């Protein structure tokens, strides 16, 4: 497994519609209200790290409030790879729509976790995953296609 170019992204998992936050008893005390670029939500964040072949290297589930993003200067290779954000967005889309990890029909927390883990396992068995084609040039430059 090549984890030379890891990409990370978070996926919001709403447990209910915003109108029903006060009436939701299933995730009371577990899920939290959080804010994203698209607005407020009640639920969790799934942070995933993938490699250049689209394989999941690591994941972490946090509540909605956790915010650990720091501003750092990026190297040139990181800036080139940032253009390839569509790869991890495609992984997020496949996890949401094909593996169905994002829905608000859970009736218990004990059902939510196996569904989430099962979706991640199902994705790992996909024969074709989104990937980045790259080649090293002069061993100090990177060309991303």
N, C-alpha and C positions, 0 to 999 in steps of 0.2 A: 504494500500500500504506500502510495506516494503522498506524503503530507507536506510537501515542500511549499506549497502555496495555499495555506488555509484561508478560507473566507468565512466570515461569521455574519449572522443576521438574526434579528429577533422576529418572532411571529406572535401576534396577539391572539389569544384564545379567550373570547368572550364566553361567559357562562350563562348570561341571559341578556336580554334586550335592556337598554338603559332605563326604559319605563318601568321595568320589573325589578330593579335592584333592591328596593325596600321590601318586596314580597318574597325574594329568593331565600329559602331556608336551607337548601341543599348545601350550599357552599358558605354559609354564614360562619364567620370566624376563620375561614381558610382563604377565600379569595378576597381581594382588596380592590378598591377603586383606584384606577390609574389613568394616566394621560399619555396620549401618543400624538403623533403629528396629525392624525385624522380626528382627534377629539378624545373625550372621556370614555372609559370602558370599565366594566366590572369583570375581573377574571385574572388570568395568568399571562405570563410571557414565556414563550418557548425560545430559548437561545440555542441556535444550532451552529456548529462549525463543520464545514465540509472541506474536502480537498479539491484539487483541480480536476479530479475524475468524477466529482459529484457524490462521493461516498461520505456518509456522516461519520465524523471523527469523534465528536462529543456533543452533548446537549445538556441543558440545565433548565429547570422550570423555576420561575420566580413569580412572586405576586406582582400585581400591577404597579406598585409604587417604586420598586427598586430601579434606580437609575445609576449606572456605573460607567457611563461613557465619559471619556476624558479627551480633551483636545491634544493631539500630538502632531508633530511634524511628520509628513510622510516621505518615504524615500521614492525615487523615481519608479522603481519596480512596483511599489505599492500603489502609486498613482495610476500606472498602466493597468494593474489588476482591478482597481476600483471601477474602471470602465467596463469590466466584465461582471458587474453586479447582476446582470440579467440571469447569470447561471444560478445564483443562490435564490433569486426571485422565482425562477422556474422550479427549483426544489421546493420552495414554500408553496407554490401553486399546486404541485403534485401531492404534497402532504395534505393540503386542505381539501382538494377536490377528488383525488383518486383514493387516497388512504383515509379520507374523511375524519381527520383528527380534530377538525374545527366544526362543532355543532353544539347547539344549546339544549339537547334532549337528555342530558344526563340526569338520572334520578338519584344518584349517590356519588360521593367522592370515590368510593371503592369501584365504581364503574368507569369513572373518568380516567383514572391512571392506567388501567389495563387497555382501554381504548387508545390512549395516547401512545403508550409503549408498543402496542400491536401495530399501530400505523407506522411508527418508525421502523419496526422490524419488517413490515411488509415492503416499505420503500427500499430497504437494504437488499431485498431479493429482486428488485426490478432489473431486467436484463440490460436495459439501456437507460443511462442516467445522463443528465446534462453535464458537459465537461468543457474545459478550456484547452484549446490546442496552443501549445507554445513551443518555442525552441530557443536554446541559448545561443547567442552570437558573440564570439570572442570572449566567452566565459565571464564577461562583466556586464553585458547588456542582455536584455530580454525582449523578445519580439512576441507580442500576443496577437493572435488572429481572431 
